Every structure is written in C-alpha cells, then in structure tokens.
C-alpha cells in the first residue's frame, strides 16, 4: 500500500526567505506525485505534478519540486516566499491503475512579514 | 469553464436532520470523490464513484449515503446528522479510469451540526 508522510505540521518563514516543504512516500514502483495548495476557505489547487522524465518539475506560483527516488522524497521548494503563499500544502501519491491518491496530513505554512 | 461546483457552501443544521451536499462537474470526468477535512486528520475519503451507478466506500463512510444517477452529479447525504459530522466537505473528480490520481477539487462545503 502506498503512503505519504509530511513530517512538518507547521513551517514558519519570513517573507523573502527560501522554503522547502518535505514529503516522503512509500510505494514500490514509480509513483505519480503531486503537491496541492489550499488557501484559507478554498479548495485544493494543483501546484505541480511528477509523472516521469525530468525529476525537477516546475509548477505554478514559482514553486518547484524534485523527485529523488533514492530518498523516496518529493520536496517542494520556492526561492523567495511571498506573504500570499501562506496556506496549507498537501503532498499526494498516486499509481498507475489506481485512481485514488493517498494524501499526506498537510503542512501549514506561516509567513512572517 | 465552471469545473466542479459544490452547494451549499455553508450549512448549519441540527442533530438528527437530513442534509444533502451537492456536487456538480462540467468535465464528464469518470471518477468522483467526497472527502472530509478536519483538523488533525487531513483529508479523509468518505465515498467515491467510478461512473454513474457505481459507488464504493472510502475510509470513513459511516453515516453517509451517496448516489450517482448522472455522470455529472454526485450528491452526499447525511441521513441523520451528528455533531461529529461537523466538517468541511470537498468533492473532487479524476478525469481518467485507472489514471494517475490527479484530482480536481471543488471549493468545499462547510457544515455545522448543532
């Protein structure tokens, strides 16, 4: 069975600082990996996804993530955080043939001015 | 491109009442899902549907009923609401059978049971 771990419940950064949100997954084959963002009072929006190919993927809003098979990780990064990035971030893993993704518990990003 | 719309966005009801949350998608996606989101629990899958007239239980189905007579609609009914069902409910869809797991989400329905 696949699983996802987001080890950080909360992350606090200053505006303009860099950001890395951690995501570790457990799955036997090559997974499909996703990062979603949820702004307060909103639904989840897809930030980026990895299916195959280049292990560094670019997403919306200046985010990127890197798939590292050896570490079973798919960490989300942004070089300079904006106050509007304050939100809940969810990592998810899917697999070929399974239409039900597995979500992590989420990481709440707090941005200080 | 309306995507997925949920209604109502906010609902307050009383214990024991029946409540139906509506979900409508305009893409003709095969798979649809209902999740609930609670502090400390993340997203939990309630029910999902692979196609019209095909539904199945998720992680937390007790107290909920779903139906899917048309591809575009997937209502969630709480037959007798309880306080523990106070939550934010999200509907989502997946465009492909046996796909990648990528989901498109609605804006959510916040339900309060008094």
HADDOCK unambig.tbl for C-alpha pairs under 7 A between the chains (distance, minus, plus):
assign (segid A and resid 32 and name CA) (segid B and resid 100 and name CA) 6.13 0.50 0.50
assign (segid A and resid 42 and name CA) (segid B and resid 107 and name CA) 5.26 0.50 0.50
assign (segid A and resid 42 and name CA) (segid B and resid 108 and name CA) 6.83 0.50 0.50
assign (segid A and resid 43 and name CA) (segid B and resid 105 and name CA) 5.93 0.50 0.50
assign (segid A and resid 43 and name CA) (segid B and resid 106 and name CA) 5.67 0.50 0.50
assign (segid A and resid 43 and name CA) (segid B and resid 107 and name CA) 4.20 0.50 0.50
assign (segid A and resid 43 and name CA) (segid B and resid 108 and name CA) 5.77 0.50 0.50
assign (segid A and resid 44 and name CA) (segid B and resid 105 and name CA) 5.79 0.50 0.50
assign (segid A and resid 94 and name CA) (segid B and resid 100 and name CA) 5.59 0.50 0.50
assign (segid A and resid 94 and name CA) (segid B and resid 101 and name CA) 4.71 0.50 0.50
assign (segid A and resid 95 and name CA) (segid B and resid 100 and name CA) 5.72 0.50 0.50
assign (segid A and resid 95 and name CA) (segid B and resid 101 and name CA) 6.80 0.50 0.50
assign (segid A and resid 96 and name CA) (segid B and resid 98 and name CA) 6.48 0.50 0.50
assign (segid A and resid 96 and name CA) (segid B and resid 99 and name CA) 6.07 0.50 0.50
assign (segid A and resid 96 and name CA) (segid B and resid 100 and name CA) 5.62 0.50 0.50
assign (segid A and resid 97 and name CA) (segid B and resid 98 and name CA) 3.98 0.50 0.50
assign (segid A and resid 97 and name CA) (segid B and resid 99 and name CA) 5.82 0.50 0.50
assign (segid A and resid 98 and name CA) (segid B and resid 98 and name CA) 5.29 0.50 0.50
assign (segid A and resid 98 and name CA) (segid B and resid 99 and name CA) 6.30 0.50 0.50
assign (segid A and resid 98 and name CA) (segid B and resid 100 and name CA) 6.83 0.50 0.50
assign (segid A and resid 98 and name CA) (segid B and resid 101 and name CA) 6.67 0.50 0.50
assign (segid A and resid 99 and name CA) (segid B and resid 97 and name CA) 6.67 0.50 0.50
assign (segid A and resid 99 and name CA) (segid B and resid 98 and name CA) 5.32 0.50 0.50
assign (segid A and resid 99 and name CA) (segid B and resid 99 and name CA) 5.26 0.50 0.50
assign (segid A and resid 99 and name CA) (segid B and resid 100 and name CA) 6.15 0.50 0.50
assign (segid A and resid 99 and name CA) (segid B and resid 101 and name CA) 4.70 0.50 0.50
assign (segid A and resid 100 and name CA) (segid B and resid 101 and name CA) 5.44 0.50 0.50
assign (segid A and resid 101 and name CA) (segid B and resid 101 and name CA) 4.79 0.50 0.50
assign (segid A and resid 105 and name CA) (segid B and resid 41 and name CA) 6.60 0.50 0.50
assign (segid A and resid 105 and name CA) (segid B and resid 42 and name CA) 4.61 0.50 0.50
assign (segid A and resid 106 and name CA) (segid B and resid 42 and name CA) 6.41 0.50 0.50
